[in-house]
Amino acid sequence: MDTDQLFESVPNFSEGRDQESIAAIAGGAALAHVLDVDPDADHHRVVISLAAFGPRLIEGLMGSIEVAIERIDVRRHKGVHPRVGAFDVVPIVPLGDTTIASCRLLARELGERIWTELRVPVYFYGEYQTLADVRAGRGHLDLGGPDLHPTAGAVCVGARQKLVAFNVILPGVDVGAARVLARSLRESRDGLRGVQALVFELPGDRVQLSMNLFRLEETSLDTVMAELERRGVVVGAQQVVGLCPAAASNPAAAGRLLEARLASSAALAGSLLCRKRGGDEHIAMAAKLVREAESLAALGVGQAELLAGAERAAALVHVLRAAGVLEPELEAMLLDAALGLRAAIKAETQAAYGSRFAALQRRLDPQRDDQPC
């Protein structure tokens, strides 16, 4: 496998309440770029978003998994979300030009290390069995077993494309009616393309519709909300779990855009490299990069914001190069961020900001001919 392919991973750990443990698990992944840490006390689960080239992603995941084994005893775990282990699900996701085949190879390498080094049995999911199969007891362990790890249980490792986990509260809807709604929304029941849906009862008499959107080119957050509105469903609080690609976003994803966090993390890494170089100019640049990282992490979903975010991500490539700290991994993250944000810019916005969009096109595609035929 090439060592300069960019991947994302979104491991789910069975701990959403102990802030010290959550911080330690996220800190264990420091060899990769930690894009986001999103705990949920009701589900008793934390979703951590990581990105890196393959070798560093593996090391980051192994670091966080080792901490999870030390801190989580799945036998005492209670939460509304189904689980098979302490580090329950570890998907490998392609970024940039990385293929799903490369993700499967990386998932296999990770799973073999988890079993060989940590003795936690592994289910590989995605090709021959699904997470639903595993959680329903229809799955089979691929490495280890039949006995599970005494405190960590087992882990599901697999490869998948990008998806969005999206939860909405259904005020005034009882659990039975919510489950009927969830079934009707599922792709498997001829509902919306690329939708998986479950219902959870949360404390405070709240009913939550929890969805995974896995065909984002066909079904976005706006698509789901439009369908719920068409059916007359009253929706309360909306929640994006983890991060959301900009092209599939809605206002609930503000501050949680995958591409913006990629650019933010690259800027922060550039800041650390500038500090290591030392000298007044690099120290000043490091401070500017920290501010830019903080601003990008909070990027909203308005069209003008997305255009500005794409411009800023593209510009950071040149800033880090000029500072002598543009590592290949950081360049890959910034280019993927800029391209993803650009893909979310609608035709009317392109027309309204014609000169800026054309300049962005030239920066990202220097060989592109923008002249009309």
Summary of the structure (lengths in Angstrom):
residues: 373
radius of gyration: 21.2
end to end distance: 41.0
largest distance: 66.8
contacts: 1299
relative contact order: 0.10
helix: 47%
strand: 19%
